[in-house]
């Protein structure tokens, strides 16, 4: 009798142990991934806190929609204003067109700013880059400043794990406020390109771009440790924000969502319909909101795979870790 009782107790304990394991597996499978693999975004799986940064959204991709999404921020830029954007590599690139941004840039009295590339092409030298900016119509709507045309300066990186300094064009500090106007899309090396890439690789000088790409080991070339490159972008972006004491705002335009960057002269055709325009004072929250919208979009398979294959979400993870911004946000739709 005692033996049978012991057997029953053992069976009950075994069943309880199995049930506990199953419960733990279920809980872990439901938890959002925050690892370094970049397999999934940390989206709005829980209600964001009241203090989370605001990201404004409109479906209206037009000059009027762009003006409205800027106005919602309630910003008051003062002094000399730079508008940072990409001039694109060719007429076939998906860069933002002058007719879309003209009203906003002119209302700010802004100067369009760029830096040379580190990979060759038509934007690798000052003379060619200035001609391309003219050919693409940017010089007809505003003054244009190639910030590294007269050299570069070094910005300190505070709290970085990869970089100790960041190299930007010597004209960088000529401006009091930056409006960071980015075309959100995929990227063949970074996984995706948005606000963080625009204030890091975008504002870096030609050799500074190589410095970030190689994780702070070389001043030429683009090949290095992939994770160090992604983390370096976050750290370079933070050096820019720290130097400007937060005098920046960010706007991402989600149209022509190719898997390829605007640096590609013959990008792949988009699989996703245009989504809208978003704005924020937090570049991490803004890029995270765009990633979440891509993850929910129909036809997103190739773009999602591009981000995953390059571990693109590591940039967001590291940016939040070092204090560049928050991956949690409150999304506010401004459409009526």
VOPAGU-2260 file (C-alpha; in pm, 1 decimal, decimal comma):
REM VOPAGU-2260
SITE   aa  ch    i         X         Y         Z
SITE  UNK   A    0       0,0       0,0       0,0
SITE  UNK   A    1     276,5     243,5      96,3
SITE  UNK   A    2     458,4     161,6    -225,1
SITE  UNK   A    3     151,2     238,0    -437,6
SITE  UNK   A    4      98,0     564,4    -248,9
SITE  UNK   A    5     458,1     669,3    -317,7
SITE  UNK   A    6     416,8     590,7    -687,1
SITE  UNK   A    7     101,0     808,9    -703,7
SITE  UNK   A    8     283,8    1096,3    -531,3
SITE  UNK   A    9     574,4    1066,3    -769,9
SITE  UNK   A   10     339,5    1076,7   -1069,5
SITE  UNK   A   11     166,1    1386,9    -935,7
SITE  UNK   A   12     499,3    1562,3    -882,0
SITE  UNK   A   13     608,9    1471,1   -1235,1
SITE  UNK   A   14     284,9    1607,1   -1383,3
SITE  UNK   A   15     321,8    1933,8   -1187,2
SITE  UNK   A   16     681,3    1972,0   -1305,2
SITE  UNK   A   17     577,9    1922,5   -1669,6
SITE  UNK   A   18     297,3    2177,3   -1631,4
SITE  UNK   A   19     537,5    2434,1   -1481,3
SITE  UNK   A   20     779,4    2389,1   -1772,2
SITE  UNK   A   21     497,0    2435,1   -2024,5
SITE  UNK   A   22     381,4    2754,1   -1851,0
SITE  UNK   A   23     736,0    2896,1   -1853,0
SITE  UNK   A   24     778,8    2816,4   -2223,8
SITE  UNK   A   25     449,1    2990,1   -2301,4
SITE  UNK   A   26     541,5    3301,5   -2103,7
SITE  UNK   A   27     884,2    3329,0   -2265,6
SITE  UNK   A   28     739,6    3283,3   -2614,5
SITE  UNK   A   29     499,9    3572,3   -2555,3
SITE  UNK   A   30     765,6    3812,0   -2428,6
SITE  UNK   A   31     897,7    4072,9   -2676,6
SITE  UNK   A   32    1245,9    4004,8   -2809,1
SITE  UNK   A   33    1514,1    4250,1   -2699,9
SITE  UNK   A   34    1812,9    4043,1   -2805,5
SITE  UNK   A   35    2085,3    4135,6   -3052,0
SITE  UNK   A   36    1968,1    3905,0   -3326,7
SITE  UNK   A   37    1735,3    4165,7   -3478,2
SITE  UNK   A   38    1465,1    3904,9   -3538,4
SITE  UNK   A   39    1170,5    4120,2   -3433,8
SITE  UNK   A   40    1096,2    4477,3   -3334,5
SITE  UNK   A   41    1004,0    4586,9   -2985,6
SITE  UNK   A   42     666,5    4724,7   -3088,0
SITE  UNK   A   43     382,5    4865,9   -2884,3
SITE  UNK   A   44     302,9    4536,5   -2713,9
SITE  UNK   A   45     209,6    4716,7   -2392,1
SITE  UNK   A   46      53,4    5052,8   -2321,1
SITE  UNK   A   47     332,2    5313,2   -2340,8
SITE  UNK   A   48     395,8    5525,9   -2036,9
SITE  UNK   A   49     258,2    5878,0   -2016,0
SITE  UNK   A   50     613,3    6011,4   -2033,1
SITE  UNK   A   51     699,6    5826,0   -2356,0
SITE  UNK   A   52     791,8    6058,7   -2644,7
SITE  UNK   A   53     522,0    6152,9   -2893,3
SITE  UNK   A   54     541,6    6054,3   -3258,9
SITE  UNK   A   55     297,7    6231,6   -3491,0
SITE  UNK   A   56     161,4    6055,6   -3800,4
SITE  UNK   A   57     -24,1    6154,6   -4116,1
SITE  UNK   A   58    -112,0    5952,9   -4425,1
SITE  UNK   A   59     -92,9    6272,4   -4634,0
SITE  UNK   A   60     233,7    6254,0   -4827,3
SITE  UNK   A   61     221,5    6597,8   -4985,0
SITE  UNK   A   62     376,1    6941,1   -4930,6
SITE  UNK   A   63      73,1    7026,6   -4715,9
SITE  UNK   A   64     101,6    6705,1   -4514,8
SITE  UNK   A   65     470,5    6769,3   -4456,6
SITE  UNK   A   66     399,3    7121,6   -4331,1
SITE  UNK   A   67     124,9    6994,3   -4100,1
SITE  UNK   A   68     336,2    6716,4   -3947,7
SITE  UNK   A   69     607,6    6973,1   -3876,8
SITE  UNK   A   70     358,0    7219,3   -3727,5
SITE  UNK   A   71     221,6    6954,4   -3487,9
SITE  UNK   A   72     559,5    6944,3   -3312,2
SITE  UNK   A   73     517,7    7305,5   -3200,5
SITE  UNK   A   74     888,3    7364,6   -3263,4
SITE  UNK   A   75    1044,2    7710,3   -3268,3
SITE  UNK   A   76    1380,1    7676,9   -3445,1
SITE  UNK   A   77    1590,1    7990,8   -3412,7
SITE  UNK   A   78    1909,8    8115,4   -3567,5
SITE  UNK   A   79    2065,9    7953,5   -3872,0
SITE  UNK   A   80    1869,8    7641,6   -3964,5
SITE  UNK   A   81    2009,0    7339,2   -4148,2
SITE  UNK   A   82    1783,0    7091,8   -4327,1
SITE  UNK   A   83    1966,5    6759,1   -4344,9
SITE  UNK   A   84    1857,5    6528,3   -4623,7
SITE  UNK   A   85    1998,0    6295,6   -4886,8
SITE  UNK   A   86    2038,1    6431,9   -5238,2
SITE  UNK   A   87    2014,5    6079,3   -5384,1
SITE  UNK   A   88    2254,9    5904,3   -5615,9
SITE  UNK   A   89    2065,3    5922,6   -5943,7
SITE  UNK   A   90    1731,1    6038,5   -6087,0
SITE  UNK   A   91    1611,4    5678,9   -6035,2
SITE  UNK   A   92    1686,2    5690,3   -5661,3
SITE  UNK   A   93    1394,8    5723,5   -5419,6
SITE  UNK   A   94    1525,2    6035,1   -5241,9
SITE  UNK   A   95    1279,2    6304,1   -5134,4
SITE  UNK   A   96    1194,5    6534,0   -5423,4
SITE  UNK   A   97    1232,1    6914,6   -5409,8
SITE  UNK   A   98     865,1    6967,0   -5492,3
SITE  UNK   A   99     766,3    6777,3   -5175,8
SITE  UNK   A  100     998,9    6960,2   -4936,3
SITE  UNK   A  101    1014,2    7308,4   -5092,9
SITE  UNK   A  102     743,2    7475,3   -4883,2
SITE  UNK   A  103     883,9    7346,9   -4554,1
SITE  UNK   A  104    1244,8    7434,5   -4633,8
SITE  UNK   A  105    1155,6    7784,6   -4750,8
SITE  UNK   A  106     924,2    7849,6   -4454,7
SITE  UNK   A  107    1221,8    7776,7   -4227,7
SITE  UNK   A  108    1462,1    7988,1   -4430,7
SITE  UNK   A  109    1671,2    7672,0   -4415,9
SITE  UNK   A  110    1993,1    7570,0   -4585,2
SITE  UNK   A  111    2003,2    7217,5   -4725,9
SITE  UNK   A  112    2314,7    7039,9   -4596,3
SITE  UNK   A  113    2493,6    6721,8   -4701,1
SITE  UNK   A  114    2836,2    6554,0   -4687,0
SITE  UNK   A  115    3031,2    6355,1   -4943,3
SITE  UNK   A  116    3005,5    5977,6   -4963,3
SITE  UNK   A  117    3275,9    5720,1   -4893,7
SITE  UNK   A  118    3191,1    5467,8   -5164,8
SITE  UNK   A  119    3249,8    5649,6   -5493,6
SITE  UNK   A  120    2970,9    5755,0   -5725,8
SITE  UNK   A  121    2855,6    6105,2   -5813,6
SITE  UNK   A  122    2863,7    6231,5   -5454,0
SITE  UNK   A  123    3219,7    6128,6   -5369,3
SITE  UNK   A  124    3378,6    6465,8   -5448,6
SITE  UNK   A  125    3265,8    6822,2   -5383,5
SITE  UNK   A  126    3247,0    6930,1   -5747,6
SITE  UNK   A  127    3039,2    6630,7   -5857,4
SITE  UNK   A  128    2817,6    6643,6   -5550,3
SITE  UNK   A  129    2740,3    7012,0   -5595,4
SITE  UNK   A  130    2651,7    6949,3   -5959,6
SITE  UNK   A  131    2426,3    6658,7   -5861,7
SITE  UNK   A  132    2245,2    6875,1   -5605,4
SITE  UNK   A  133    2180,9    7122,9   -5884,0
SITE  UNK   A  134    2074,7    6852,9   -6129,1
SITE  UNK   A  135    1828,4    6709,8   -5875,4
SITE  UNK   A  136    1670,7    7051,0   -5819,8
SITE  UNK   A  137    1779,0    7120,0   -5462,2
SITE  UNK   A  138    1981,5    7435,5   -5532,6
SITE  UNK   A  139    1676,7    7592,2   -5698,2
SITE  UNK   A  140    1469,6    7583,4   -5377,4
SITE  UNK   A  141    1728,4    7676,9   -5111,7
SITE  UNK   A  142    2092,4    7745,0   -5037,6
SITE  UNK   A  143    2300,7    7427,7   -5039,7
SITE  UNK   A  144    2602,0    7357,7   -4815,9
SITE  UNK   A  145    2834,6    7063,0   -4862,0
SITE  UNK   A  146    2954,9    7055,3   -4505,4
SITE  UNK   A  147    3283,2    6867,5   -4554,1
SITE  UNK   A  148    3392,0    7059,7   -4864,2
SITE  UNK   A  149    3650,2    7240,3   -4650,1
SITE  UNK   A  150    3752,5    6960,3   -4418,8
SITE  UNK   A  151    3619,5    6803,3   -4100,5
SITE  UNK   A  152    3607,5    6838,4   -3724,3
SITE  UNK   A  153    3589,1    6580,4   -3444,4
SITE  UNK   A  154    3299,4    6549,5   -3201,5
SITE  UNK   A  155    3343,6    6358,6   -2874,0
SITE  UNK   A  156    3134,4    6047,6   -2818,3
SITE  UNK   A  157    3010,2    6025,2   -2459,9
SITE  UNK   A  158    2937,0    5682,4   -2316,7
SITE  UNK   A  159    3020,9    5491,7   -2632,9
SITE  UNK   A  160    3133,0    5130,1   -2645,9
SITE  UNK   A  161    3264,4    5143,7   -3003,3
SITE  UNK   A  162    3359,3    5504,5   -3085,1
SITE  UNK   A  163    3544,0    5768,5   -2886,3
SITE  UNK   A  164    3501,5    6039,5   -3148,9
SITE  UNK   A  165    3293,4    6115,1   -3457,7
SITE  UNK   A  166    3410,2    6307,7   -3764,3
SITE  UNK   A  167    3171,8    6555,7   -3928,5
SITE  UNK   A  168    3205,5    6831,2   -4187,6
SITE  UNK   A  169    3380,5    7147,7   -4073,0
SITE  UNK   A  170    3064,0    7349,6   -4146,1
SITE  UNK   A  171    2860,2    7145,1   -3896,8
SITE  UNK   A  172    2879,7    7398,4   -3615,1
SITE  UNK   A  173    2780,7    7687,3   -3843,2
SITE  UNK   A  174    2416,0    7606,3   -3772,0
SITE  UNK   A  175    2204,1    7658,1   -3462,5
SITE  UNK   A  176    1927,1    7408,9   -3534,4
SITE  UNK   A  177    1890,4    7097,7   -3751,7
SITE  UNK   A  178    1570,4    6975,7   -3916,4
SITE  UNK   A  179    1650,3    6613,7   -4000,5
SITE  UNK   A  180    1439,5    6522,1   -4301,5
SITE  UNK   A  181    1477,0    6153,0   -4385,6
SITE  UNK   A  182    1334,8    5917,2   -4643,1
SITE  UNK   A  183    1263,3    5594,2   -4453,4
SITE  UNK   A  184    1357,5    5283,0   -4653,8
SITE  UNK   A  185    1563,2    4966,1   -4647,6
SITE  UNK   A  186    1940,8    4969,7   -4666,0
SITE  UNK   A  187    2174,5    4709,2   -4807,7
SITE  UNK   A  188    2425,4    4745,2   -4521,9
SITE  UNK   A  189    2236,8    4896,8   -4225,3
SITE  UNK   A  190    1912,0    4705,1   -4277,4
SITE  UNK   A  191    1708,6    5024,1   -4277,3
SITE  UNK   A  192    1770,9    5396,0   -4306,3
SITE  UNK   A  193    1588,2    5663,9   -4110,6
SITE  UNK   A  194    1655,2    5944,4   -3863,3
SITE  UNK   A  195    1942,0    5775,7   -3675,8
SITE  UNK   A  196    2130,7    5697,0   -3993,7
SITE  UNK   A  197    2074,3    6051,6   -4119,6
SITE  UNK   A  198    2235,5    6209,9   -3810,1
SITE  UNK   A  199    2523,8    5961,5   -3806,6
SITE  UNK   A  200    2636,2    5841,4   -4148,7
SITE  UNK   A  201    2449,7    6132,4   -4309,2
SITE  UNK   A  202    2623,0    6408,9   -4113,5
SITE  UNK   A  203    2961,9    6233,9   -4101,7
SITE  UNK   A  204    3234,3    6354,9   -4334,6
SITE  UNK   A  205    3347,8    6122,8   -4612,4
SITE  UNK   A  206    3623,7    5967,6   -4398,6
SITE  UNK   A  207    3392,5    5988,3   -4096,4
SITE  UNK   A  208    3150,0    5758,4   -4276,2
SITE  UNK   A  209    3428,0    5501,6   -4309,8
SITE  UNK   A  210    3512,5    5551,7   -3942,2
SITE  UNK   A  211    3157,3    5455,0   -3843,0
SITE  UNK   A  212    3129,5    5170,6   -4093,2
SITE  UNK   A  213    3450,7    5010,1   -3967,4
SITE  UNK   A  214    3367,7    5052,3   -3600,7
SITE  UNK   A  215    3627,1    5323,6   -3543,6
SITE  UNK   A  216    3921,1    5135,0   -3697,1
SITE  UNK   A  217    3973,5    5290,0   -4043,0
SITE  UNK   A  218    3933,3    5624,0   -4220,0
SITE  UNK   A  219    3866,7    5462,4   -4556,9
SITE  UNK   A  220    3661,7    5167,7   -4675,9
SITE  UNK   A  221    3325,3    5036,8   -4558,2
SITE  UNK   A  222    3389,7    4683,0   -4436,2
SITE  UNK   A  223    3414,9    4594,3   -4070,1
SITE  UNK   A  224    3233,3    4417,2   -3790,0
SITE  UNK   A  225    2860,2    4447,0   -3864,4
SITE  UNK   A  226    2747,3    4486,0   -3504,7
SITE  UNK   A  227    3014,6    4747,9   -3437,2
SITE  UNK   A  228    2895,7    4940,9   -3744,1
SITE  UNK   A  229    2534,9    4941,1   -3624,2
SITE  UNK   A  230    2630,5    5037,4   -3270,0
SITE  UNK   A  231    2869,7    5300,5   -3404,9
SITE  UNK   A  232    2583,8    5467,2   -3592,5
SITE  UNK   A  233    2390,5    5507,2   -3267,8
SITE  UNK   A  234    2697,2    5648,0   -3092,1
SITE  UNK   A  235    2782,8    5888,5   -3373,2
SITE  UNK   A  236    2422,5    6009,4   -3373,2
SITE  UNK   A  237    2439,5    6072,4   -3000,0
SITE  UNK   A  238    2756,0    6280,9   -3043,5
SITE  UNK   A  239    2567,7    6501,5   -3290,6
SITE  UNK   A  240    2268,0    6543,2   -3059,5
SITE  UNK   A  241    2494,7    6615,8   -2760,2
SITE  UNK   A  242    2692,6    6875,3   -2957,2
SITE  UNK   A  243    2374,7    7053,4   -3063,8
SITE  UNK   A  244    2230,8    7031,7   -2710,5
SITE  UNK   A  245    1914,0    6877,3   -2848,7
SITE  UNK   A  246    1841,2    7152,3   -3104,3
SITE  UNK   A  247    1704,8    6908,8   -3360,3
SITE  UNK   A  248    1373,0    6773,3   -3480,9
SITE  UNK   A  249    1312,2    6472,3   -3698,3
SITE  UNK   A  250    1074,5    6391,8   -3983,4
SITE  UNK   A  251    1058,5    6055,7   -4164,3
SITE  UNK   A  252     875,9    6021,5   -4495,8
SITE  UNK   A  253     756,4    5666,1   -4561,8
SITE  UNK   A  254     709,0    5660,2   -4937,8
SITE  UNK   A  255     875,6    5454,3   -5210,2
SITE  UNK   A  256     968,4    5193,1   -4948,0
SITE  UNK   A  257    1232,6    5004,4   -5141,5
SITE  UNK   A  258    1463,2    4754,3   -4974,5
SITE  UNK   A  259    1749,9    4967,5   -5111,4
SITE  UNK   A  260    1889,8    5299,4   -4994,2
SITE  UNK   A  261    1878,3    5629,2   -5183,4
SITE  UNK   A  262    2253,4    5582,3   -5233,7
SITE  UNK   A  263    2158,6    5308,5   -5480,8
SITE  UNK   A  264    2126,5    5447,0   -5832,1
SITE  UNK   A  265    1902,1    5157,5   -5942,3
SITE  UNK   A  266    1701,9    5054,8   -5633,9
SITE  UNK   A  267    1457,8    4766,0   -5624,2
SITE  UNK   A  268    1095,3    4858,8   -5679,4
SITE  UNK   A  269     893,2    4886,6   -5355,4
SITE  UNK   A  270     663,1    4602,7   -5248,5
SITE  UNK   A  271     480,2    4812,5   -4986,1
SITE  UNK   A  272     233,8    5090,7   -5053,1
SITE  UNK   A  273     328,4    5440,7   -4931,1
SITE  UNK   A  274     245,4    5472,6   -4560,2
SITE  UNK   A  275     274,6    5836,2   -4449,3
SITE  UNK   A  276     490,6    6096,9   -4276,7
SITE  UNK   A  277     597,5    6089,4   -3910,5
SITE  UNK   A  278     767,6    6347,7   -3687,4
SITE  UNK   A  279     915,7    6356,8   -3338,6
SITE  UNK   A  280    1180,0    6517,8   -3118,1
SITE  UNK   A  281    1310,4    6165,1   -3045,9
SITE  UNK   A  282    1495,7    5991,1   -3332,6
SITE  UNK   A  283    1479,0    5647,8   -3168,9
SITE  UNK   A  284    1104,7    5664,4   -3110,5
SITE  UNK   A  285    1055,1    5790,4   -3465,7
SITE  UNK   A  286    1254,1    5510,4   -3629,4
SITE  UNK   A  287    1091,0    5251,0   -3402,8
SITE  UNK   A  288     744,9    5374,3   -3502,3
SITE  UNK   A  289     840,5    5342,1   -3869,8
SITE  UNK   A  290     974,9    4990,9   -3813,9
SITE  UNK   A  291     649,6    4893,5   -3639,4
SITE  UNK   A  292     446,2    5026,9   -3932,7
SITE  UNK   A  293     658,7    4827,8   -4176,8
SITE  UNK   A  294     611,0    4512,9   -3967,6
SITE  UNK   A  295     232,8    4558,8   -3998,0
SITE  UNK   A  296     224,4    4646,3   -4369,5
SITE  UNK   A  297     108,3    4415,3   -4647,1
SITE  UNK   A  298     380,4    4299,2   -4881,0
SITE  UNK   A  299     649,5    4364,1   -4621,2
SITE  UNK   A  300     837,7    4034,5   -4654,2
SITE  UNK   A  301    1140,7    4158,3   -4847,3
SITE  UNK   A  302    1185,9    4472,9   -4642,5
SITE  UNK   A  303    1146,9    4286,4   -4312,8
SITE  UNK   A  304    1399,9    4029,0   -4432,3
SITE  UNK   A  305    1639,5    4306,9   -4530,7
SITE  UNK   A  306    1624,2    4455,2   -4179,6
SITE  UNK   A  307    1661,4    4113,8   -4014,0
SITE  UNK   A  308    1943,9    3992,7   -4237,9
SITE  UNK   A  309    2156,3    4297,5   -4150,4
SITE  UNK   A  310    2061,3    4292,8   -3778,8
SITE  UNK   A  311    1924,0    4644,4   -3830,6
SITE  UNK   A  312    1731,0    4655,7   -3504,3
SITE  UNK   A  313    2057,4    4650,9   -3310,4
SITE  UNK   A  314    2094,7    5021,3   -3395,1
SITE  UNK   A  315    1769,0    5093,4   -3211,8
SITE  UNK   A  316    1860,3    4870,3   -2919,2
SITE  UNK   A  317    2199,5    5032,5   -2871,2
SITE  UNK   A  318    2063,9    5384,1   -2927,1
SITE  UNK   A  319    1817,8    5336,9   -2642,4
SITE  UNK   A  320    2085,6    5181,0   -2422,8
SITE  UNK   A  321    2321,0    5480,4   -2455,5
SITE  UNK   A  322    2045,1    5738,5   -2404,4
SITE  UNK   A  323    1987,3    5865,0   -2756,9
SITE  UNK   A  324    1613,6    5809,9   -2721,0
SITE  UNK   A  325    1330,8    5572,3   -2634,4
SITE  UNK   A  326    1189,3    5277,3   -2824,7
SITE  UNK   A  327     861,2    5331,6   -2641,1
SITE  UNK   A  328     640,8    5604,7   -2785,0
SITE  UNK   A  329     290,8    5746,3   -2809,1
SITE  UNK   A  330     166,2    5753,4   -3167,8
SITE  UNK   A  331     -70,2    6042,3   -3243,0
SITE  UNK   A  332    -253,0    6046,4   -3575,7
SITE  UNK   A  333    -325,7    6401,2   -3688,7
SITE  UNK   A  334    -561,0    6313,2   -3976,1
SITE  UNK   A  335    -918,0    6420,3   -3913,6
